[in-house]
Amino acid sequence: QILKQRRVVLILIATGLIQASHGLMYNFGSIYWKSLGVSAQQVGFLWAIPVFAEIVMFRLYARLLKRWTPQAVLAMAGAVAAVRWVLFAAAPDIGFGFAGFALVQCLHGITFGATYLAQQTFLAHAVDEERAGAAQGIGVLVHGVIMVLVMFASGPLYAALGGYGFLVMIFVAL
């Protein structure tokens, strides 16, 4: 029944793609940062910053929903993810170091947190309460499959393009 709802399926695929655009960073972020001279301790901070950004987004999301539909939030999150991956790829060319990446990592509150919350909000309105758990489960499956594909491809992608592989993540996010 849930898979017959075209809008629900499209939202699950869209959120899965935006989330999966993080795959290259999850697999190679630390290696990439170190290759650009970021210290091991700073790399640890670069992984902690997104957690804080997610917490901030979870706190502010209700205000965002007063102005935007979940679909609009997803569109914005995909666009912000594209900007994020452009900045990742351009880092060596624009002289990004720890401070630049720290600022860009704050975008995770939108690229991950707002994406997740928009999906949950959409499902809460689009699916009957008795099917909500099934819809969320299907969402996890869809996200997992897309993420596995992106993460599997990220090895050869990073080997071939290094940090410029983040440019490919733009298309995943959009």
C-alpha positions as CSV (number, residue, x, y, z in Angstrom):
1,Q,0.0,0.0,0.0
2,I,2.8,2.5,0.9
3,L,4.7,1.7,-2.2
4,K,1.7,2.6,-4.3
5,Q,1.8,6.2,-3.0
6,R,4.0,7.9,-5.6
7,R,4.7,11.0,-3.5
8,V,5.8,8.8,-0.6
9,V,8.2,6.8,-2.7
10,L,9.6,10.0,-4.3
11,I,10.2,11.5,-0.9
12,L,11.9,8.4,0.4
13,I,14.2,8.3,-2.7
14,A,14.9,12.0,-2.5
15,T,15.8,11.8,1.2
16,G,17.9,8.7,0.5
17,L,19.8,10.5,-2.2
18,I,20.5,13.6,-0.1
19,Q,21.6,11.4,2.8
20,A,23.7,9.2,0.6
21,S,25.5,12.2,-0.9
22,H,27.4,12.1,2.5
23,G,28.9,8.7,1.6
24,L,32.2,10.0,0.2
25,M,32.7,12.1,3.2
26,Y,31.9,9.3,5.6
27,N,34.3,7.0,3.9
28,F,37.1,9.4,3.0
29,G,36.6,12.6,4.9
30,S,39.4,12.0,7.5
31,I,41.8,10.9,4.8
32,Y,40.9,13.9,2.7
33,W,41.3,16.4,5.5
34,K,44.6,14.9,6.6
35,S,45.8,15.2,3.0
36,L,45.1,18.9,3.2
37,G,47.2,19.3,6.4
38,V,44.4,19.1,9.0
39,S,45.8,17.5,12.1
40,A,44.3,14.3,13.6
41,Q,42.9,16.3,16.6
42,Q,41.3,18.8,14.3
43,V,39.8,15.9,12.2
44,G,38.1,14.7,15.4
45,F,36.6,18.1,15.9
46,L,35.4,18.1,12.2
47,W,33.5,14.9,13.0
48,A,32.0,16.4,16.2
49,I,30.8,19.7,14.7
50,P,28.1,18.0,12.6
51,V,26.6,16.4,15.7
52,F,26.2,19.8,17.3
53,A,24.7,21.2,14.1
54,E,22.2,18.4,14.0
55,I,21.2,19.2,17.6
56,V,20.7,22.8,16.7
57,M,18.6,21.9,13.6
58,F,16.4,19.5,15.7
59,R,15.8,22.5,18.1
60,L,15.0,25.0,15.3
61,Y,13.1,22.7,12.9
62,A,9.6,23.6,14.2
63,R,10.2,27.2,13.4
64,L,11.3,26.3,9.9
65,L,8.2,24.2,9.3
66,K,6.0,27.3,10.1
67,R,7.3,28.8,6.9
68,W,8.2,25.8,4.7
69,T,6.6,22.5,3.7
70,P,8.6,19.3,4.1
71,Q,9.1,19.2,0.4
72,A,10.5,22.7,0.3
73,V,12.8,21.8,3.2
74,L,14.1,18.8,1.2
75,A,14.7,21.0,-1.9
76,M,16.6,23.4,0.3
77,A,18.6,20.6,2.0
78,G,19.6,19.2,-1.4
79,A,20.7,22.6,-2.6
80,V,22.7,23.2,0.6
81,A,24.3,19.8,0.2
82,A,25.4,20.7,-3.4
83,V,27.0,23.8,-2.0
84,R,28.7,21.8,0.7
85,W,30.2,19.4,-1.8
86,V,31.4,22.2,-4.0
87,L,33.2,23.7,-1.1
88,F,34.7,20.3,-0.2
89,A,36.0,19.8,-3.7
90,A,37.3,23.4,-4.0
91,A,39.0,23.4,-0.6
92,P,42.6,23.0,-2.0
93,D,41.9,25.7,-4.6
94,I,40.5,28.3,-2.2
95,G,42.9,27.5,0.7
96,F,40.5,25.9,3.0
97,G,42.0,24.6,6.2
98,F,40.5,23.6,9.5
99,A,38.5,26.8,10.0
100,G,36.9,26.6,6.6
101,F,35.9,23.0,7.0
102,A,34.6,23.7,10.4
103,L,32.2,26.2,9.0
104,V,31.2,23.9,6.1
105,Q,30.6,21.1,8.6
106,C,27.9,23.3,10.3
107,L,25.9,22.7,7.1
108,H,25.4,19.1,8.3
109,G,22.5,20.4,10.4
110,I,20.7,21.1,7.1
111,T,22.1,18.5,4.8
112,F,21.5,15.6,7.2
113,G,19.3,16.9,10.1
114,A,16.7,18.9,8.1
115,T,16.5,16.1,5.5
116,Y,15.7,13.5,8.1
117,L,13.2,15.7,9.9
118,A,11.5,16.7,6.6
119,Q,11.0,13.1,5.7
120,Q,9.6,12.3,9.1
121,T,7.2,15.2,8.9
122,F,6.1,14.3,5.4
123,L,5.4,10.7,6.4
124,A,3.5,11.8,9.5
125,H,1.0,13.7,7.2
126,A,1.0,11.4,4.2
127,V,0.7,7.9,5.8
128,D,-1.9,6.6,8.1
129,E,-0.7,6.2,11.7
130,E,-1.1,2.4,11.5
131,R,1.3,2.3,8.5
132,A,3.8,4.9,9.9
133,G,6.2,2.3,11.2
134,A,6.1,0.4,7.9
135,A,6.7,3.7,6.0
136,Q,9.7,4.5,8.2
137,G,11.1,1.0,7.7
138,I,10.8,1.2,4.0
139,G,12.6,4.6,4.2
140,V,15.4,3.0,6.1
141,L,15.7,0.3,3.5
142,V,15.6,2.7,0.6
143,H,18.2,4.9,2.3
144,G,20.4,1.9,3.1
145,V,20.4,0.6,-0.4
146,I,21.3,4.0,-1.9
147,M,23.9,4.7,0.8
148,V,25.6,1.3,0.2
149,L,25.7,2.0,-3.6
150,V,27.3,5.4,-3.1
151,M,29.7,4.2,-0.4
152,F,30.7,1.3,-2.6
153,A,31.4,3.6,-5.5
154,S,33.2,6.1,-3.3
155,G,36.4,4.0,-3.2
156,P,37.1,4.0,-6.9
157,L,35.7,7.6,-7.1
158,Y,38.2,8.9,-4.5
159,A,41.0,6.8,-6.0
160,A,40.4,8.4,-9.4
161,L,39.5,12.0,-8.4
162,G,40.6,12.6,-4.8
163,G,38.7,15.5,-3.3
164,Y,37.2,16.4,-6.7
165,G,35.0,13.3,-6.2
166,F,32.8,15.5,-4.0
167,L,31.7,17.1,-7.2
168,V,29.9,13.9,-8.1
169,M,28.1,14.1,-4.8
170,I,26.4,17.2,-6.0
171,F,24.5,15.2,-8.5
172,V,23.5,12.6,-5.9
173,A,22.2,15.4,-3.6
174,L,20.3,17.2,-6.3
